[in-house]
Structures are given as C-alpha cells and as structure tokens.
Amino acid sequence: MNFKGDIPAIYGWGSYIPVYRIKLDEIARVWGEEPARVKSGLQVEEISVKGRDEDQVVIAVNAAWTALKRAPEVSPKDIGAVYVGSESKPYAVKPTATIVAAAVGAPVTIRAADYEFACKAGTEALISVMAQVVSGMIRYGLAIGADTSQSWPGDVLEYTAGAGGSAYIIGSKSSTSVAYFESQYSVATDTPDFWRRDEVKYPRHMGRFTGEPAYFKHIMLAANELMSREGLKPSDFDYFVPHQPNGTFPVRVALRLGFKPEQVKPGLISPWVGNFYSGSSLTGLSRVLDKAKPGQRILLVSFGSGAGADAFSLVTQEAIEGKKGLAPTVDDYISRKKYVDYSTYLKFWDKIYGV
C-alpha cells in the first residue's frame, strides 16, 4: 500500500546487543567440525551471547531506552501502543510489551501486545504501530523486534543464533522525524520450513528447504511486488536491508533482485553477531540509519518462517543528522565484546539444566 494523508515515520531508533561473543571456531571445535568449512558456508565469524542475567525482555527494554534517547521530542507519556515481536519471550503467558511499557514510563492507557511470526514478528509489530498512527488512534507508538535466538546444541542453527534487537518510535511525518515510510507490502504462504511445538525448548527446521522455497521466494516476492507497484527499481534505492539468517543469504538475495553489494553491505550485522531472529532485519535497518544521509531511500524486507515477508520503502529526512549522536550505534555495540568458551556459552544460554 502507498500511504496517503498522514504518513508514518520514524522519530527514534535504537538497538541493544549483549557484550558476550563466541567464535564459530570454538563451536566447531566442540562438535568436531572444520571451522574454515563452517565459516565459508555461513560467512559468520562469531555470534552474540546473552549474559546470565539477560533475556529477551532485557534486550527489548534497552533497545527501547536507546530509541527514546534519539527522540527527545517524544514523551513516553505520549506513547499509545507498545508491541514486541519475538519467538523467545521468557513467559509463555505474560506479555513482554507491558514490561517494556512500564520500564520506559508509558501511560497505563496504552495498547500492548506481543507478536509472533518467527523472524518477522518485529516487522509485524511495526506495521501495527504504523497503522494506528495513520488511523489517528495513537500519536506515537513503540515497535520492537528482540530475541535470544534458540538452537539445539550441535545443530547448524547454533552457529548463527545470536541475541539482540532493535526498537522504533513511530509517529506521523514531520520536520523532526528521521525517515518516513513511502509504502509497505507483505506476502505469506503456508510453508513449514521452521517450527517449534508447544513446550519444546528448541526449534526444528527443514535444512536446505529453508532456502529457495522459504527465504528467497518470500523476500523476492515482497520486494518485487513493492517495487512493481510503486514504479521503483533497485537503482532507486541507496540501501537494501533483508533478513539475515547468516552472512551468505542477504548478499545472494540482493544480487538476485538486482541490487549491488554496496547497497546491502552497510546493513549487514550477521557476520559479527549472528541472527537475532525477530530483531535481525530491524537491527540491519538500525545500522543503516546510523550512517544514512538525508534524502536516501531504503528497502527493508523481513522474512519469517511459516512463511512470509514484509517489505517497506523508507526515505530519510534532514532531522536524521541531528539525532545520530544521541545514543550508541549498532557498530558501538558490535565493537564492545568479551569472548566466552563453549561451556560458558551453554551456561549463559540455559542449555545446561539445573545450573
């Protein structure tokens, strides 16, 4: 859809990535794999690791605080909705959104809920906030994608499942918003490439099946549909930010769509911190906003297993220059790190029961 009348826009953006890291060499050593082979296939060097006292709520709250720092004109009391997308929230029945709302000082007269659609739950939360802003139901809303990504010990997912997320303050376009949304399109099919049954701790996946019929098909459908309907082409965009399950897929899908490597690389995070699931594409967008200049166009396309994709076209505004220095950047979080060994990783990630 193309927005008319009130246009949704970003006022503040922020991310949070835990300080701990584990190198893929260490994971490969434990499981008897050849590190060079694993890394060459995934194009990931290391992943972020949640601390012993960190969970998805901690990540969501810190990301929200950071986003608010970049939106000094927005009072938490003016936030009318808080939506959090995740597949690793600590409570099966209790929303993360209410905890975030209380932590940032939002009023009790808000709408709050958690969203789930695998790795695109964060952009589903974003769409809901955008719609309520455009309809006039709320003045500002907070949308978050955050995960402490789950993986079976020894599974290929363990080499990429990281922890982190990003948050966005959304309102109507004005002179103080940093980027406005031109258009948004979504696609969804019943493609069971990845799932986790109730009360099962770790997800299952269909291996190579998660590539062509899932990730590539849905991202390309959503991206091509948006560009076709809006009369845009890859060369009209300065940046392309797709979901990042590893370091290989984002570059490959960019090339297949007609984008150049220099359009996708500024938003890459997975080679250094892994896949944040619901926070993946939103943190890639956050990294792009950290460095974007006014008047640049961004194509954001999330992907969620099950399966679907959300595509967004954004254009940056003049106000972005004055807000960059108000909070830590994604690169600031990437560069601060402490390495742990595999046994510490297991303990921090709660993969050792009773410890």
Phi, psi and omega in degrees: 000149175256133186279136177232155183073231176296133182249125180291144184211159178269130176256325179214146178224149180197153182229167172211131178228126178304157186282336187280147179222153169229134180282146177298332176302321182290317178295317180296321179301316183296322184262010175070026179264158176277113184305317183297322180293316181297313184290325180293327180284323184265336186056045176231133181264320183202164181231154176283150183231127178293144176286170182300327182256020180244141172218190182297327179294315179301317180296314181297317181295315180295321177296319179296316177301318180295318179298320180293328176299328180272003178231064184297339180281351182258118176277138175305333180291345179266000179281123184259349180206142174230118179234134183236123176262133181191159170237018180222030180295143188290338180252131176290323179228088173169124185286143169291327186302322181291327178293316178298315181302316179293320183294325182269354178086025177290155181288165179285342180274060180235165167262136182215137179195159173257144181245149176219123170201061183048230189280000176248017178297327180294320179284334172296319175298319179298316180298319180297317178295316178303315182296320181289328175294311182297324181285345182088005180291327179224159176274311177226153175220159181242121179242135186224142168236119184211141180208148160253092195298140187261146177199140174296139173303129179088349178284157179300332178299332183297337179283349184231344186287106181250189181229132178164180179178176182217157182227152182223132172267121184245136175211191176280146181305134177206186181289345180255358174282153187261338179198136180248155181269122176281316185199164180208134177220147180228154174223153178204141175219165177273082181242101186278071183269345187198135183198162172218119180288157179303135179070009172264133189287322185238151181281160172250160179213166183260027174059234183296338178298338180286350181277274188299304184284349183248277185303302186293316182301312187284320178296318181291323177299311183294316181295313181294323179295314179298311182296321180295314183291329183263000180068033181249160176224165183308324182290348178279350182254143174273330182222146173234123183237098176264171172301149188233079178290339177200190180269351183272310186302315183300318180290320181294316180290328177298313181295321180293332178276348180103009177274159178263155180306324182291347177275333184260330186296325179300335180263001181288134174231335188301327180299338185247341181224355177087199186258121180270012183055248183297338181263003187294295183294326180292328177283328172299318176296319179300319179294323177293316179297330177301334186237353185291153176255160179301145177082013179262147183255138183234134171252115178254128177225112176275168173217138176228132180295146177121343357213155179194174179213144175244127180246140181224138170251125181236152174232128182283155184239172183301324185296345182297327182296324182280352184252350184299320186274007184276350183203163178299145178271169175300319179295328175299316180290323180295321186283337178271120185202151174228128183275144176235158176272178187293324180293322177292320176302315179300319181291313180298324185272007178059035177266357174249112184286141176081008180249000000 
